Amino acid sequence: MIKTASPPPYCFGKLEKVFPEIGDGLRATPESCIPCYHKTECLRTAMSEAGGLKLQEQNVDRAYEAGMIGFLGRWSRKKSLQRKLSRKKENSHENH
């Protein structure tokens, strides 16, 4: 018999549920997510939604301020994230 995956839980892809802020701007996966079969895809989905893209943009700014990336790297990454965010907004308007 082939084992099939269960349907995703109610919290699937919800950034504040699956990757909440724990203080000082840091985030962590809750213990309850560790055994979940959908954990990896759930986090990917959460980070590809609008809130996750904003979080990635903040991380790019932090890396720039810390000297980890240069001006052009920051500009390129932020431009890419802005395009993804724009596509998400366009798709959500088309679906309504």
N, C-alpha and C positions, 0 to 999 in steps of 0.2 A: 504494500500500500504506500502511495506517495504522500508525504506530509506536505500540506499546503499552509501557507502563511495565513494568520488571522487578519481580519480587516484592521486598518490602522485605528488607533485609539482616538478619542475626541480631541486630544491635545496635539495631534499630528501637525507639524509645521508651524505651530504657534510659538513665535520667538520668546515671548515672555514666560511661557510655560516650560519650554524645553531647553532654554539657554538664558535663564534669568540673571539679572544683575545681582551680585552678592555683596557689593560695597566697593567704594573707591573706583568705580567704573569697570570693575572686573566682572566677568561672567563665568558661570560654571554650569555643567549639566547636573541636574538633580539626581540623587541616588536612585530614585524611582525609574529613571530612564535607562539606567545601565543594563538591566536584563531584557529590555524591550527588543523584539525582533526587528522593529522598524527604525531603530535609533539613528543609523547612519543616514538613511534617506530622509528621515524627519528633519535632522539638522541641516542637511543640504537644502531641503525645501524651505525651511525657516530662513536660512541665510540668503536665499534667492528672492525672497519676497521684499517688499518695500522697506520694512524695518531692518531686515538683515543687510540690505544694500546700504542703508544709512549707517549701520554699524561698521560695515567695511570701509565706508568713506571716512568715518572717524578714525579708524585704525590707520588709514593712509596718512591722515593729518598728523597723528601721533608719531608715525615712523619718520615723517618729514621733519618734525620738530626735534626729534632725537638724532637726526642726522643719518638715519638708516637708508633714506632714499634722497635723491636730488630733486631739484625743481621739475625737470622734465619727466622724471619717473612719477612724481606726484601728480603732475598735470595729466599725464597719459592714463594713469589708473583712475583718477577722478572722472575723467572724460568717459572712460569705458563704463564706470558705474552709473554715471548720469544717463548714458544711452540705455542701459539695462532698465533703469528706473523709468525712463520715458516710455519704453516699450511696455512695461508692466502697466503704466497708467493708460496707455492707448488701448491695450487689450482689455482692461477692466471697463473702459468706457464702451467698447464694442459689445461686450457681453451684457450690458445693462439695457 
